[in-house]
Every structure is written in structure tokens, then in C-alpha cells.
Amino acid sequence: MTIARPAPVLFSGRLRARIALKAGFTLIELLLTVALMAIILSIAIPRAGWSTMGVVQSKTAAREFANYLKLTKSLAITNSATNNQGYKITLSPASPYTSYTIINADSMATVKGPIDIPTGVTCTGDAEFHFTPLGQLQGGSGLSLQFSKSTNTSTVTVTAIGRITTQ
């Protein structure tokens, strides 16, 4: 015994167009979905981690300062034939600092700066980083500078031999 299959139903052009229209979303459904997502995100984003912004800002400020320290050290080594005093970075005004400047220690001319420390980031520590023509710190002892925002602190340290690290 064979089972008869029903014959395929052929849709006319109008009926096919109606079925195609029913397959998508209406404008109202899309608007309601977007509005609901906006409400959920407006609640979730502030709770997600504005505290992480302090970490990012303090680390960014510390890395930027470390890069300028590397530039200052590089200038001292590169220009050692004509500049026997080296280059230095001075921070100002008194701690907590708000900016720093790269200075040619031989002529006391400003090479770059003042470079502002980002608003809201507190900068404390040593006020001057002076590199000799050999790339070492003048004075023979290590120096450090702390960048803080909220409870997050990043430290830039320079050893006596001129090694620059960020933590």
C-alpha cells in the first residue's frame, strides 16, 4: 500500500508577497528593542567600572612620563659630543606636580614642554631626573615618581645606571 503525498501548493504572486512581509520585524518592534537595550546599558555601564578609569589614567600618565624619560636619556647620549652636561626633566610646581619640561642642562634651553600631567592624576616624588652623557642619572642614586588616581598608583623608577621601569 502506498501513501499518497499531498500535491505541492503553488502560491500566487500576491500571497507570496504577503508571506515575505510577515518574515521580518516591524519598525515598532525594532524601536522597542533599541529603547530597551539603551535603558539596560544606561544602568549597566556606570556600574561596570568607572574605577578602572583610574587605573587606565594613572598607567597612561606613568607610561607617557617614562617615554619622555627615555627621550631625555637618548638626547643626553646622542648629543654627548657637544653637550657634556646632559639633559634633564624637571617637574613643576612643587609636589603634587602638574607638568614637566625637558631641558638641555648645558644651555638650560627648553627642549620640550611644559607637558601637562592629566587632570585628576596626582603626581608625587622626585622633582628632577638628570641624565649624564653616558645615560646615567646624575648623583648616582635611583629616583622614582608616583602617578595616582583614586586608589590606583603607577610608579616610574629610574636606577642609578639609567634603567627606566614602570609598575
N, C-alpha and C positions, 0 to 999 in steps of 0.2 A: 504494500500500500504506500502510495506516495502522498506526501503532504504538499498541498498547493501553497505556493507563496503568493502573497498579495502583489498585485501589479504595482510598479512604482508610480507614485503620484507626481504628475508634472504640474509645476506651479506656473501660473501665468505671470507676466511681467509685473503687474501691479502687486500681486500677492508676494512675490519675491522681494520687491522694494520695501514692503511693509515689514517683512521678517528681518531684512537687513537693518532697518531703522531701529528695531527693538533690540538689536545686539549690543549697542553702545550705551553710554551713560548720558543722562540729560545734563544740561548746564546747571540746573539747581543742585543735582547730586554732587557734581564736581565742586561747586562753590561751598556747599556744606562741608565736604571733606576737607577742603583747604582751610576753611574757617576753624574747624575742629582741630586740625593739626597746628594752626597758629596759636590757638589757646593752650594746647598741651605744651608746645615749645616755649611759650612765654612763661609758663610755670617751671618747666624743667631746666632751662638754660641758666637762670640765676642760681639755681641750687647746684648745678653741675660742677662749678668750680671756679669762682672768681678768685679763690685763694690760690689757684695755680697761676694766676696772672702775676702775683708777687714773685713766684719762683722764676717765671719767664723773664720778668723785667730785671730782677737782680742779676740773673745769669747773663742776660744780654748786655747789661751795663758792664759787668765784670769782663766779659769776653771782648767787648769793644775797647775797654781800657788796656787789656792785655795785648791786643793788636797794636795799639798806639805805643805801648812799651816796646814791642818788637820792632816797630818802625824807628823809634828813638835809638835803640841799640844798633840797628842796622845803619842808621845815619852816622853814629859815632864810629863804627868800624870802617864804613865806606870812605868817610872823609878824614881818616886818621892821618893822612899825609899832610894835609893843610890845616888840620884842627887838632891841637894837642890837648884841648880841654874837654872834648866830647860834647855830648848832648844830654839834656835833662828834661824831665816832665815835672812841672810844678803845679800843685793843686791850690785852688783859692776859693773863697776867702778861708778864714780859719775853719777848722773842723766843726760841723759836718760840711764837706766841700760841695760846691755846686758846679765847678768847672775845672778844667786843666788845660795847660798850654805846653807845647813842645818848644824848647828854647835851645839855640846854639850857645853853649856855655863859653865859647871863645869870644864871640862878638856880642853876646846877650841879645841877639835878634830873635824875634818870634818866628818860628818856622811854620807852625800850625796852631791855630786856636784863637781865642778860647773855645774849647769843646765842652758843651754843656752836658752835665750828668742829668739823666731823665728826671722829670718832676716826680716826686713821690719816692724816689730811691735815695736812701741815706748813705752817704759815703764818708767813712772814717778810717783813720790810720795814718801812715807816714805821709808827709807833705811834699817830699821831693824824691825823685828817682833819677840819679845822675849816673850816666854810663860813660866810662872812660873809652879812649880809642881802641882798647882791647876788648870792649864789650862787657867789662866787669862793672859792678857797682862801685862807685867811689865811696870810700870809707871802710870797705871790707866786711860789712855785715849785711845780712839779709833784711829786706823790707817787705811790708805787706799792707794791703788796703782791703777794707771790707765794704761790700755793697749790700744793703739791706732793704727789704720791702716787706712790711708786715712782720711775720716771724721767720722769713726766709733770708738767709745770708749766703752770699758768694764771696770768696776770698781770692785775691790775686796776690801771689807771693813771688818775690824775686830773690834768688840766692845771691851770695857774695860773688859767685863766678858768672852771674848774669842769666841763670836759668829762670824762665818765666812759666809759672803754672797757675791754673785756675781751678778752684774747687768749689 
